[in-house]
Amino acid sequence: MTVAIAGIGELPHGKSVGQTAMERHEQLIKLALDDAGLKLSDVDAILTVAPRADSYLIHATAVAEYLKIRPAIAFTLEAGGPGPMAMVEMARGYIEGGSAKTVVIVAADMPLGGLTQNAYIHTLSEVGPVHPDLEVPFGPSVPSMFALVARHHMYRYGLTQAQMGAVALQGRRGAQLHPNAMMRKPLTMEEYEQSPWIAAPLKRLDCAPVCDGGGAAVITSLERAKDLPCKPVKVLGTGFSMGHMHLSASPDLTDFNGGPSLDRALAAAKLDRSAIDVGLIYDCFTIAMLINMEDLGLAPRGEAGRAFASGAFAPGTKLPINPHGGLLSHGHPARGAGFGNLVEGVVQVRGEAGERQVPNAKIALAHGMGAVFATHGCLLLGAA
């Protein structure tokens, strides 16, 4: 049985005032159900990611209670950046196995409106990619670990500051065309170069801005989705991989284990990389974009920086990357990060992206990454 995404929901990214994390989840779920032409009473499975701005450990059950529904399945997933891709795969299993007919998946967070800056940073240092025994409390920050990777890439392959800047500028140009993007002000290379250092060689504009945001989607069988209002988008294949949890355990600092996730998704879809029309790649930092492109086999090892600087992945090219602006400019909603790639993939395959639409986009790749290049998930979406 083929499953499809029948509806999506996304709200403007930025800072929310006077709203709780639970209210944002409700809004996103109702937007996705409205898009699919369905009601809360149709939902028989709900999958969530626990946000940092909420204290529930069994989060999906709390969301269901808040919505006043009693689905047979209400599970909270922990998978980091690949969480949305993993939720799609779980939904496929429930639908194909007969446990559910209508699965809602949602990931959202409010690091600006629901947490203080200190609380957010403390959470990252305690349960994030920093080793609790060997690196807390005096070990590296998350930006400094990505900076270590960037510096090593510079040493090994000749990556330049301007090449990382090209990634930031391309993302900003895409975000200017998206009404939900957080960072829509035009950006110049001079402004990039003048932005302050966060952890050399990473400047502030090499780092994705945290925001309140996230997304939701409705998944059902393709046969049923064809009878619903919106153009269904087929789930062609998913794939996952991991290499380590803590960067200190990685055997290499520029070559990680992301490639098998795309290999497995392509194998499930019976496709190869040349079939991908648009790529939505996880870019919490500019160096993350470059490493992920190389790990996934979408750019030769050591060449992604030069490719971005030459415009090889800009709109109008063979493989446009992140036309929505990516995490770098669309915004990084903490535990909801990665969902923007899924939503943009659906919008592109539907042909509803307006000025940023990739012409004749039939197959989209949505990628998520957890921790510092630790885990990867790839989702291939196709036109029905």
C-alpha positions as CSV (number, residue, x, y, z in Angstrom):
1,M,0.0,0.0,0.0
2,T,1.3,3.4,-0.9
3,V,0.8,6.2,1.6
4,A,0.5,9.9,0.9
5,I,0.7,13.3,2.7
6,A,-2.8,14.7,2.4
7,G,-2.4,17.9,4.3
8,I,0.2,20.2,5.8
9,G,0.3,23.0,8.3
10,E,2.9,25.7,9.0
11,L,2.7,29.1,10.8
12,P,5.1,32.1,10.4
13,H,8.4,31.5,12.2
14,G,9.6,34.1,14.7
15,K,8.7,35.0,18.3
16,S,5.2,34.2,19.6
17,V,3.8,36.3,22.3
18,G,1.0,35.2,24.5
19,Q,0.9,31.6,23.2
20,T,1.7,28.3,24.8
21,A,3.5,25.4,23.1
22,M,0.4,23.4,23.4
23,E,-1.7,26.1,21.6
24,R,0.9,26.1,18.8
25,H,0.6,22.4,18.4
26,E,-3.2,22.7,18.2
27,Q,-3.0,25.4,15.6
28,L,-0.6,23.4,13.4
29,I,-2.7,20.2,13.6
30,K,-5.9,22.0,12.7
31,L,-4.2,23.7,9.8
32,A,-3.0,20.4,8.5
33,L,-6.4,18.8,8.9
34,D,-8.2,21.7,7.2
35,D,-5.7,21.4,4.4
36,A,-6.6,17.7,4.1
37,G,-10.4,18.3,4.4
38,L,-10.6,16.2,7.6
39,K,-11.7,16.7,11.2
40,L,-10.1,15.9,14.6
41,S,-12.6,13.0,14.9
42,D,-10.9,11.4,11.9
43,V,-7.6,11.1,13.6
44,D,-6.8,7.6,14.9
45,A,-3.0,8.1,15.4
46,I,-0.9,11.1,16.5
47,L,2.9,11.3,16.6
48,T,4.8,14.2,18.2
49,V,8.2,15.3,19.3
50,A,8.5,16.6,22.8
51,P,9.3,20.3,22.7
52,R,11.8,21.9,25.1
53,A,9.2,24.6,25.8
54,D,6.9,22.0,27.4
55,S,7.4,19.7,30.3
56,Y,5.4,16.6,29.2
57,L,7.4,13.4,28.8
58,I,4.5,11.5,27.3
59,H,3.8,14.5,25.0
60,A,1.6,13.0,22.3
61,T,-0.9,11.8,24.9
62,A,-1.0,15.2,26.4
63,V,-1.6,16.8,23.0
64,A,-4.5,14.3,22.3
65,E,-6.0,15.1,25.7
66,Y,-5.7,18.8,25.0
67,L,-7.5,18.3,21.6
68,K,-10.2,16.2,23.3
69,I,-9.6,13.2,21.1
70,R,-8.7,9.6,22.0
71,P,-6.8,8.1,19.1
72,A,-5.7,4.4,19.3
73,I,-2.1,5.5,18.9
74,A,-0.4,8.5,20.6
75,F,3.3,8.2,20.7
76,T,6.2,10.7,21.3
77,L,9.2,10.2,19.2
78,E,12.8,11.1,20.0
79,A,15.0,11.3,16.8
80,G,16.4,14.8,16.7
81,G,16.5,16.5,13.3
82,P,15.3,13.4,11.4
83,G,12.2,13.2,13.6
84,P,9.8,14.3,10.9
85,M,11.1,11.7,8.5
86,A,11.0,9.0,11.2
87,M,7.3,10.0,12.0
88,V,6.4,9.6,8.3
89,E,8.0,6.1,8.3
90,M,6.1,5.2,11.5
91,A,2.9,6.4,10.0
92,R,3.4,4.4,6.9
93,G,3.8,1.3,9.0
94,Y,0.7,1.9,11.0
95,I,-1.4,2.5,7.9
96,E,0.0,-0.4,5.9
97,G,-0.4,-2.7,9.0
98,G,-4.0,-1.6,9.5
99,S,-3.5,0.0,12.9
100,A,-4.5,3.4,11.7
101,K,-6.1,5.2,8.7
102,T,-5.4,8.9,9.5
103,V,-2.1,9.7,11.2
104,V,-1.2,13.3,12.3
105,I,2.4,14.1,12.8
106,V,3.6,17.3,14.4
107,A,6.8,18.8,15.7
108,A,6.9,22.3,17.1
109,D,8.7,24.3,19.8
110,M,9.0,27.8,21.2
111,P,12.6,28.5,22.3
112,L,11.9,32.3,22.1
113,G,8.3,32.7,23.4
114,G,8.4,29.7,25.8
115,L,11.9,29.6,27.2
116,T,14.6,32.0,28.4
117,Q,17.8,32.1,26.5
118,N,19.7,30.6,29.5
119,A,17.3,27.8,29.9
120,Y,17.5,26.9,26.2
121,I,21.3,26.9,26.2
122,H,21.4,24.9,29.5
123,T,19.2,22.2,27.9
124,L,21.5,21.9,24.9
125,S,24.5,21.6,27.2
126,E,22.9,18.9,29.4
127,V,21.0,16.7,26.9
128,G,22.4,17.7,23.5
129,P,25.5,16.6,21.7
130,V,27.8,17.6,24.6
131,H,29.1,14.5,26.4
132,P,27.5,14.4,29.9
133,D,30.5,12.7,31.5
134,L,33.5,14.0,29.6
135,E,32.5,17.5,28.4
136,V,30.0,18.9,30.9
137,P,30.2,21.5,32.4
138,F,33.4,22.9,30.8
139,G,33.4,21.3,27.4
140,P,32.6,22.7,24.0
141,S,29.4,24.6,23.0
142,V,27.3,23.4,20.1
143,P,28.6,26.2,17.8
144,S,32.2,25.4,18.7
145,M,31.8,21.8,17.6
146,F,30.5,22.8,14.2
147,A,33.3,25.3,14.1
148,L,35.8,22.5,14.7
149,V,34.3,20.7,11.7
150,A,34.5,23.9,9.6
151,R,38.1,24.5,10.5
152,H,39.1,20.9,9.6
153,H,37.3,21.2,6.3
154,M,39.3,24.4,5.6
155,Y,42.5,22.6,6.4
156,R,41.7,19.5,4.4
157,Y,39.9,20.9,1.3
158,G,40.5,24.6,1.3
159,L,37.0,25.8,2.3
160,T,36.9,29.6,2.5
161,Q,34.8,32.0,4.5
162,A,33.3,33.4,1.3
163,Q,32.1,29.9,0.3
164,M,30.3,29.5,3.7
165,G,28.9,33.0,3.1
166,A,27.5,31.9,-0.2
167,V,25.4,29.3,1.6
168,A,24.0,32.0,3.9
169,L,23.2,34.3,1.0
170,Q,21.4,31.7,-1.0
171,G,19.3,30.7,1.9
172,R,18.3,34.4,2.5
173,R,17.3,34.9,-1.1
174,G,14.9,31.9,-0.8
175,A,13.5,33.1,2.5
176,Q,12.6,36.5,0.9
177,L,10.1,34.7,-1.2
178,H,8.5,32.7,1.7
179,P,5.8,34.4,3.8
180,N,6.5,32.2,6.8
181,A,10.3,32.7,6.9
182,M,11.8,34.4,9.9
183,M,14.7,36.2,8.1
184,R,13.4,38.0,5.0
185,K,15.6,41.1,5.0
186,P,18.0,41.1,2.0
187,L,21.6,40.0,2.9
188,T,24.8,41.1,1.2
189,M,28.2,39.4,1.4
190,E,29.6,42.6,3.1
191,E,26.9,42.2,5.9
192,Y,27.8,38.6,6.2
193,E,31.5,39.4,6.5
194,Q,30.9,42.1,9.1
195,S,28.7,39.9,11.3
196,P,30.4,39.0,14.7
197,W,32.2,35.8,15.4
198,I,30.4,33.2,17.3
199,A,33.0,30.4,17.2
200,A,35.7,31.0,14.6
201,P,35.4,30.4,11.7
202,L,31.7,30.6,12.2
203,K,30.1,34.1,12.2
204,R,26.6,34.9,13.5
205,L,25.2,34.6,10.0
206,D,26.7,31.1,9.7
207,C,24.3,30.0,12.5
208,A,20.6,29.4,12.1
209,P,18.5,31.7,14.3
210,V,16.3,29.9,16.8
211,C,12.6,30.7,16.5
212,D,9.1,29.6,17.5
213,G,7.7,27.4,14.8
214,G,7.3,23.9,13.4
215,G,4.8,22.0,11.3
216,A,2.2,19.3,11.0
217,A,1.1,16.8,8.4
218,V,-1.7,14.4,7.8
219,I,-0.8,11.0,6.3
220,T,-3.2,8.4,5.0
221,S,-3.4,5.9,2.1
222,L,-2.9,7.2,-1.4
223,E,-6.2,5.7,-2.5
224,R,-8.0,7.7,0.2
225,A,-6.0,10.8,-0.3
226,K,-7.1,11.0,-3.9
227,D,-10.6,11.6,-2.7
228,L,-9.5,14.5,-0.4
229,P,-9.3,18.2,-1.5
230,C,-5.6,18.7,-1.9
231,K,-3.3,17.1,-4.4
232,P,-1.8,14.1,-2.6
233,V,2.0,13.7,-2.4
234,K,3.3,10.2,-2.3
235,V,5.8,8.9,0.2
236,L,8.2,7.2,-2.2
237,G,10.9,6.1,0.3
238,T,12.6,6.8,3.6
239,G,16.1,5.9,4.8
240,F,18.1,6.4,8.0
241,S,21.6,6.2,9.2
242,M,23.9,7.1,12.2
243,G,27.6,7.2,12.9
244,H,28.0,8.4,16.5
245,M,26.3,10.4,19.2
246,H,29.1,12.7,20.4
247,L,31.5,14.3,17.9
248,S,34.4,13.1,20.0
249,A,33.4,9.6,19.1
250,S,33.4,10.2,15.3
251,P,36.4,8.6,13.4
252,D,36.5,11.6,11.1
253,L,35.8,15.3,11.2
254,T,34.6,16.0,7.6
255,D,33.3,12.6,6.5
256,F,30.3,11.3,8.4
257,N,27.7,8.5,7.8
258,G,24.9,10.5,6.2
259,G,25.1,8.9,2.7
260,P,23.5,5.5,3.6
261,S,20.3,7.3,4.7
262,L,19.8,8.6,1.1
263,D,21.0,5.3,-0.4
264,R,18.3,3.5,1.5
265,A,15.5,6.0,0.6
266,L,16.5,5.8,-3.0
267,A,16.5,2.0,-3.0
268,A,13.0,1.9,-1.4
269,A,11.8,4.3,-4.1
270,K,13.7,2.5,-6.9
271,L,15.4,5.8,-7.9
272,D,18.9,7.3,-8.2
273,R,20.2,10.7,-7.2
274,S,19.7,12.1,-10.7
275,A,15.9,11.8,-10.2
276,I,15.8,14.4,-7.4
277,D,14.3,17.7,-8.6
278,V,14.7,19.7,-5.4
279,G,16.7,19.2,-2.2
280,L,15.7,20.3,1.2
281,I,18.9,19.8,3.3
282,Y,19.3,20.3,7.0
283,D,21.5,23.5,7.5
284,C,21.6,24.5,11.1
285,F,25.0,26.0,10.3
286,T,26.5,26.9,6.9
287,I,29.1,24.1,7.4
288,A,26.3,21.7,8.1
289,M,24.9,22.3,4.7
290,L,28.2,21.8,3.0
291,I,29.1,18.6,4.9
292,N,25.6,17.2,4.5
293,M,25.7,17.8,0.7
294,E,29.0,15.9,0.5
295,D,27.9,13.1,2.8
296,L,24.7,12.6,0.9
297,G,26.6,12.3,-2.4
298,L,25.0,15.5,-3.8
299,A,28.4,17.2,-4.2
300,P,31.9,15.7,-4.5
301,R,33.9,15.4,-1.3
302,G,35.5,18.8,-0.6
303,E,33.7,20.6,-3.4
304,A,30.4,21.7,-1.9
305,G,31.7,25.1,-0.9
306,R,33.0,25.9,-4.4
307,A,29.8,24.6,-5.9
308,F,27.6,27.0,-3.8
309,A,29.9,29.9,-4.5
310,S,29.5,29.3,-8.2
311,G,25.7,29.1,-7.9
312,A,25.5,25.4,-8.7
313,F,22.5,24.8,-6.4
314,A,20.7,28.1,-6.9
315,P,17.1,28.3,-8.4
316,G,17.1,27.4,-12.1
317,T,19.9,24.8,-11.8
318,K,19.6,21.0,-12.1
319,L,19.3,20.6,-8.3
320,P,18.0,23.7,-6.5
321,I,18.6,23.5,-2.7
322,N,16.4,24.9,0.0
323,P,14.2,27.3,-2.0
324,H,12.4,28.1,1.3
325,G,15.5,29.5,3.0
326,G,16.4,26.5,5.1
327,L,17.0,26.7,8.8
328,L,19.5,29.5,8.2
329,S,16.8,32.0,7.1
330,H,13.4,30.2,7.4
331,G,14.3,29.7,11.1
332,H,15.3,27.0,13.5
333,P,12.4,26.0,15.8
334,A,14.4,23.8,18.1
335,R,12.7,20.4,18.4
336,G,10.5,21.4,15.3
337,A,13.6,21.7,13.1
338,G,13.5,19.5,10.0
339,F,9.7,19.9,9.6
340,G,10.2,22.9,7.4
341,N,12.0,20.7,4.9
342,L,9.1,18.2,4.8
343,V,6.5,21.0,4.4
344,E,8.5,22.6,1.6
345,G,8.9,19.3,-0.1
346,V,5.1,18.8,-0.2
347,V,4.5,22.4,-1.4
348,Q,7.1,22.0,-4.2
349,V,5.7,18.7,-5.4
350,R,2.2,20.1,-5.4
351,G,3.4,23.0,-7.5
352,E,2.1,25.6,-5.0
353,A,5.4,27.4,-4.1
354,G,4.6,30.6,-6.0
355,E,7.7,32.7,-6.9
356,R,10.1,30.1,-5.4
357,Q,8.5,27.2,-7.3
358,V,11.0,24.8,-8.9
359,P,9.6,24.1,-12.4
360,N,8.2,20.6,-12.9
361,A,9.3,19.4,-9.4
362,K,8.1,15.9,-9.3
363,I,10.5,14.4,-6.7
364,A,11.7,16.2,-3.6
365,L,14.3,15.1,-1.0
366,A,13.7,16.2,2.6
367,H,16.6,15.6,4.9
368,G,17.0,15.9,8.6
369,M,20.1,15.7,10.8
370,G,20.5,15.1,14.5
371,A,23.2,16.4,16.9
372,V,26.5,17.2,15.2
373,F,26.2,15.0,12.0
374,A,25.3,12.1,14.2
375,T,22.0,10.9,12.8
376,H,20.3,11.3,9.4
377,G,16.9,10.8,7.9
378,C,15.9,11.1,4.2
379,L,12.4,11.3,2.9
380,L,11.6,11.1,-0.9
381,L,8.3,12.7,-1.9
382,G,6.7,12.3,-5.3
383,A,3.8,13.6,-7.4
384,A,0.7,11.2,-7.3
